[in-house]
Amino acid sequence: MQVAIIGAGPLGRWLAFAAARAGYTVLLEDVMPANLHHAQEYLRQQSGPEALPKVMFVSTIEAAVREADLVIDCVPDELESKLEIFCLLDRMAPPRTVLMTPTMRLSIADLASCTYRAEKCVALVANAREFTRGMMTNSQDRINGTDILLRTPPRVTLDTIALVRQFWESVGFMPRFEVDTAPL
């Protein structure tokens, strides 16, 4: 499976490392070259003497999502940012691609309704800053088996749930799913 991560800040870096360590091909995108450089250094430090995990650094969303099975955006948890990225991802990614976004405040049902793939959208219910801080300070042994809450729109497909479950379990989490009941 190929995973595209949009945004190479702390959460994007950590997700890229975790996904690559789990055996996924990862494309990490950021519009800021400095963020990609920091991500490369972070991955080098995390890998130790091992080879750099299989992460490719790209500078455009289109290059990142062209072949992706799963896209995780790590843009700020603000309505305008999320709507903009969801519209771009929906237009550029293949129809089979699942879109995932970390958010504490926004309705995944509302965000998904702005796409042609509402049944393939999932929210990681987490504050990105707190989630990242926790992951970067915890060893893999402490992460293994930790619950993670994922929220779906009402009509999510079983294939979407299976793919997202597989991803989070392979990086060491126990995913729990709930349906977003926010009115549209």
C-alpha positions as CSV (number, residue, x, y, z in Angstrom):
1,M,0.0,0.0,0.0
2,Q,1.2,3.5,-0.8
3,V,0.6,6.3,1.8
4,A,0.8,10.0,1.0
5,I,1.2,12.4,3.8
6,I,0.5,16.0,3.2
7,G,2.5,18.3,5.5
8,A,5.9,17.5,6.9
9,G,5.5,19.1,10.3
10,P,5.9,17.1,13.5
11,L,2.8,14.9,12.9
12,G,3.6,14.3,9.2
13,R,7.2,13.4,10.0
14,W,6.2,11.0,12.7
15,L,3.5,9.4,10.5
16,A,5.9,9.0,7.6
17,F,8.4,7.3,9.9
18,A,5.8,5.0,11.5
19,A,4.3,4.1,8.1
20,A,7.7,3.4,6.5
21,R,8.7,1.3,9.5
22,A,5.5,-0.7,9.1
23,G,6.5,-1.4,5.5
24,Y,4.5,1.1,3.5
25,T,5.8,3.1,0.7
26,V,5.4,6.7,1.8
27,L,5.4,10.0,-0.1
28,L,5.8,13.0,2.2
29,E,4.8,16.4,0.7
30,D,5.2,19.9,2.0
31,V,5.1,23.2,0.1
32,M,8.0,24.4,2.4
33,P,11.3,22.9,1.4
34,A,12.6,23.6,5.0
35,N,9.9,21.3,6.4
36,L,11.0,18.5,4.0
37,H,14.6,19.0,5.1
38,H,13.6,18.8,8.8
39,A,11.6,15.7,8.0
40,Q,14.6,14.1,6.3
41,E,16.8,14.9,9.3
42,Y,14.2,13.5,11.7
43,L,13.9,10.3,9.7
44,R,17.7,9.9,9.6
45,Q,17.9,10.4,13.4
46,Q,15.0,7.9,14.1
47,S,16.5,5.3,11.8
48,G,19.9,5.3,13.6
49,P,22.5,3.3,11.7
50,E,19.8,1.6,9.6
51,A,19.1,2.9,6.1
52,L,16.6,5.8,5.8
53,P,13.1,4.3,5.7
54,K,11.5,4.1,2.3
55,V,10.1,7.7,2.3
56,M,10.1,9.8,-0.8
57,F,10.1,13.5,-0.4
58,V,7.9,15.4,-2.9
59,S,7.1,19.1,-3.4
60,T,3.6,18.8,-4.9
61,I,0.4,17.3,-3.8
62,E,-0.2,15.9,-7.2
63,A,3.1,13.9,-7.1
64,A,2.3,12.7,-3.6
65,V,-1.2,11.4,-4.3
66,R,-0.9,10.1,-7.9
67,E,-0.7,6.5,-6.8
68,A,-1.8,6.7,-3.2
69,D,-4.1,4.2,-1.5
70,L,-4.3,6.4,1.6
71,V,-3.8,10.1,2.0
72,I,-3.4,11.7,5.4
73,D,-3.4,15.4,5.5
74,C,-1.5,17.2,8.3
75,V,-2.7,20.7,7.6
76,P,-3.9,23.0,10.4
77,D,-7.2,22.0,12.0
78,E,-9.1,25.0,10.5
79,L,-12.2,24.8,8.3
80,E,-10.7,26.7,5.4
81,S,-7.5,24.7,5.4
82,K,-9.3,21.4,5.6
83,L,-11.8,22.3,2.9
84,E,-9.1,23.4,0.6
85,I,-7.0,20.3,1.0
86,F,-10.0,18.0,0.7
87,C,-11.0,19.6,-2.6
88,L,-7.4,19.3,-3.9
89,L,-7.0,15.7,-2.8
90,D,-10.4,14.8,-4.2
91,R,-9.5,16.2,-7.6
92,M,-5.9,14.8,-7.8
93,A,-6.1,11.4,-6.1
94,P,-7.4,8.3,-7.9
95,P,-11.0,7.5,-7.0
96,R,-10.0,4.5,-4.9
97,T,-7.9,6.6,-2.6
98,V,-9.1,7.0,1.1
99,L,-8.7,10.5,2.6
100,M,-7.9,10.8,6.3
101,T,-7.6,13.9,8.4
102,P,-6.8,14.6,12.0
103,T,-9.3,16.9,13.6
104,M,-10.8,17.7,17.0
105,R,-13.4,20.2,16.0
106,L,-14.6,19.6,12.5
107,S,-17.2,17.2,11.2
108,I,-15.9,14.5,8.9
109,A,-19.4,14.2,7.5
110,D,-19.3,17.9,6.5
111,L,-15.8,17.7,5.1
112,A,-16.6,14.5,3.2
113,S,-19.8,16.0,1.7
114,C,-17.5,18.5,-0.2
115,T,-15.9,15.6,-2.1
116,Y,-17.0,13.0,-4.7
117,R,-15.8,10.3,-2.3
118,A,-17.7,10.9,1.0
119,E,-17.7,7.1,1.6
120,K,-13.9,7.1,1.6
121,C,-13.2,9.8,4.2
122,V,-12.1,9.3,7.8
123,A,-11.2,11.6,10.6
124,L,-8.5,10.8,13.2
125,V,-10.2,12.3,16.3
126,A,-7.1,13.9,17.9
127,N,-5.5,17.2,18.6
128,A,-2.5,16.9,16.2
129,R,-0.2,18.8,18.6
130,E,-1.0,16.6,21.5
131,F,-1.0,13.4,19.4
132,T,2.4,14.2,18.0
133,R,3.8,15.1,21.4
134,G,2.6,11.8,22.8
135,M,3.9,9.7,19.9
136,M,7.3,11.4,19.8
137,T,7.9,10.9,23.5
138,N,6.6,7.3,23.6
139,S,8.6,4.2,22.6
140,Q,7.0,1.8,20.2
141,D,6.4,-0.6,23.2
142,R,4.2,2.1,24.8
143,I,2.3,2.8,21.6
144,N,1.5,-0.8,20.9
145,G,-2.2,-1.5,21.7
146,T,-3.1,2.2,22.4
147,D,-6.6,3.0,21.4
148,I,-7.1,5.5,18.6
149,L,-10.5,7.0,17.7
150,L,-11.5,7.3,14.1
151,R,-14.8,8.9,13.0
152,T,-16.5,8.2,9.7
153,P,-19.3,9.8,7.7
154,P,-22.6,7.8,7.9
155,R,-22.1,5.9,4.6
156,V,-18.5,4.8,4.8
157,T,-17.5,1.7,2.9
158,L,-16.3,-1.5,4.5
159,D,-13.2,-1.4,2.3
160,T,-12.4,2.1,3.7
161,I,-12.7,0.8,7.3
162,A,-10.6,-2.2,6.5
163,L,-7.8,-0.2,4.9
164,V,-7.7,2.4,7.7
165,R,-7.9,-0.4,10.4
166,Q,-5.0,-2.2,8.7
167,F,-2.9,1.0,8.6
168,W,-3.4,1.9,12.2
169,E,-2.9,-1.6,13.5
170,S,0.3,-2.0,11.5
171,V,1.8,1.1,13.2
172,G,0.8,-0.2,16.6
173,F,-2.6,1.2,17.5
174,M,-6.0,-0.3,18.2
175,P,-8.5,1.7,16.1
176,R,-12.0,2.3,17.3
177,F,-14.6,3.6,14.8
178,E,-17.6,5.8,15.4
179,V,-20.0,7.4,13.0
180,D,-20.1,11.2,12.8
181,T,-23.7,12.1,13.6
182,A,-23.3,15.8,13.0
183,P,-26.2,17.2,10.8
184,L,-25.2,18.1,7.3
